[in-house]
Amino acid sequence: MIGVKFDSKHSYDDFGLILSSKSVPLPKPKTESVTVPGSDGELDLSTALTDGEVKFNNRTLTFKFSLLTKSRTWEGIKSAISNYLHGKKMKIILDADKAFYYVGRCTVDPFSESKKGATMTIKVDAEPYKYDIQDSTEDWVWDSFNFETGIIYNLKEISVTPSTEITIPSRRMKVVPVITVSSAMDVVFNGVTYGLSEGDNRVLNIILSEGENKLTFNGTGTVTIKFRGGSL
């Protein structure tokens, strides 16, 4: 039965809830504009302080469930669900979109009961982006991989000798990766060279943006580039 996974528990498999409807809206962009005297229209300042990148508000996920069972049984399930997730921040995975997960705080709306059964609504105040199930260093799996939107990264322990260019695909959310090298070497990104020391490195000026990102490593050893993609 199609449903929703809240952390480790599934709405149907663990609670017997039947998903009747869901709402997963896009996050609302954070916009800012000012009226300038003597000019037409308004001045859009939405990206003035964010290097041209639009930021987003949280979004509210809404899941409506029904349960065809006796009222006495429903009371027990109602308590179990409320104790498990009400007010808690969780990882949310939709069966219809298993390649990603959302992160947000869950609340249980008032219940509605009748002779035929009961209904309930779970809402999630979720972060604006949904995240890849696997990060860039983990093996992709058939069960959750989406062949239309999925990305296979293969960014673990890549050999560098003496100069190697790596093309990294990335999603809409900008991210600073952790670059792990087996020995000291340099990396060139957008025409700028940065020194990397043995071990983990996080260069704040190396920001992966949507599309292809090219990094050139100069040295000898292996490199691993770790990050988790985010999509709207």
Buried (B, 14 or more C-beta within 10 A) or exposed (E): EEBBBBBEBBBBEBBBBBBEEBEBEEBEEEEEEEEEEEEEEEEEEBBEEEEEEEEBEBBBBBBBBBBEEEEEEBEEBBEEBBEBBEEEBBBBBBBEBBBBBBBBBBBBEEBEBEEEBBBBBBBBEBBBBBBBBBBBBBEBEEEBBEEEEBBEBEBBEBEBEEEBEBEBBBBBBBBEBBBBBBBBBBBBBEEEEBEBEEEEBEBEEBBBEEEEBEBBBBBBBBBBBBBBBBBE
